[in-house]
Amino acid sequence: MAKKVLIVLAVVLIGFVACREKSSSSESGPIKVGVSFYALSGEFNTGLRNAMEKYLQDNNIGSDQVSINILDAQGDANKQNSQVETLISDKYDVIVMCSGDAEAQAQVTIASVNAGIPMIELCTSTNAVDQRTAYVGSSDITSGRMLMQQLGEMSGGKGKMVALHGPTGISAAVYREKGMYEIIEENGWDYQIVAEKVCNWSREQAMSTIENYLNSGLDFDIIFAENDEMAVGALAAIENSGTKRKIYLGGIDAIPDAVQAVLEGRMDCTVFQDASGQGRTAMEVAIKAAKGEPIEKMYDIPFQMVLQDNARKFLP
């Protein structure tokens, strides 16, 4: 009988300690959310950041409940890894990462999960698909397919094309290009890629690139830009050149400058990527993961085609 009493007491004590530990953890401070951006210079990534912060405001989640630390690696993959490693060593409760290099950043995704810290990959993916806790974003191969399908239908399925690429190794650039080639092949279209250039999502680099192509006399009539910053840069170069020939032009993201250009008929199309939906979902998922609540492995936020007749609804 004494043995049974001792066992019961031991169980009660263990439960009491567990409750105390859980209570102590919940009272030790706010949930610490670390957010790592490969680069915050572009309008789309800025939209992601703003949406994450607005999610907290809209849900009356104060800094006493959730503390968010947003880091900008300024386009440097090594710097991004270093920043995430610091978040891991500082024992953040959850990390959200918009990565720059699918291979280079895979190591910190794995390191985070191995350290017991949930890793939510946002918008761009690393190669650690099986190891990451969750992914919030959109299917980049789908956006590449949508853009090429639209440009192909507008230009009659043939022509000389320039492709403007995002940073080498980043998943969004890789899969948008893949989607472009898939659609050309599936439709049996006759496109000749006369030039392609890595413009690193940069408006300025794209503008300079298209200016050089136009000044050199390069013959082309379609531009496939893997994001809208580059599309808007290309548009500026075309308009500044004064050329009268038709150059079909489209991008991806539906940033306000691009949508306005589509509305005015100066640019042919863009593909809406929902920065607000992605950012808000990422914050919601991050908080759930930090609390140990069940979450999905994948959160897909759909793309939408933006043309002149529906562009107005995509403006802020």
WOHU-V193052 format. One line per field, one symbol per residue. ss: DSSP state (A for helix, B for strand, O for the rest). burial: + if it has 24 or more other ideal C-beta (glycine too) atoms within 12 Angstrom, else -. A space follows every 10 residues. Layout:
# WOHU-V193052
ss = ???
burial = ???
This chain:
# WOHU-V193052
ss = OAAAAAAAAA AAAAAAAAAA AAAAAAOOOO BBBBBBBOOO OOAAAAAAAA AAAAAAAAOO OOOOOBBBBB BBOOOOAAAA AAAAAAAAAO OOOBBBBBOO OOOOOAAAAA AAAAOOOBBB BBOOOOOOOO OOOBBBBOOA AAAAAAAAAA AAAAAOOBBB BBBBBOOOOO AAAAAAAAAA AAAAAAAOOB BBBBBBBBOO OOAAAAAAAA AAAAAAOOOO OBBBBOOAAA AAAAAAAAAA AOOOOOOBBB BBBOOAAAAA AAAOOOOOBB BBOOAAAAAA AAAAAAAAAA AOOOOOOBBB OOOBBBOOOO AAAAOO
burial = ---------- ---------- ---------+ ++++++++++ ++++++++++ +++-++---- +----+++++ +++-+-+-++ +-+++-++-- -+++++++++ ++-+++++++ +++-+-++++ ++++++++-- ++++++++++ ++++++++++ ++-++---++ ++++++++++ ++++++++++ +-++----+- +-+-+++-++ +++-+++-++ +-++---+-+ ++++++++++ ++++++++-- ------++++ ++++++++++ +++--+++++ ++++++++++ ++++++++++ ----+---++ +-+++++--- +--+--
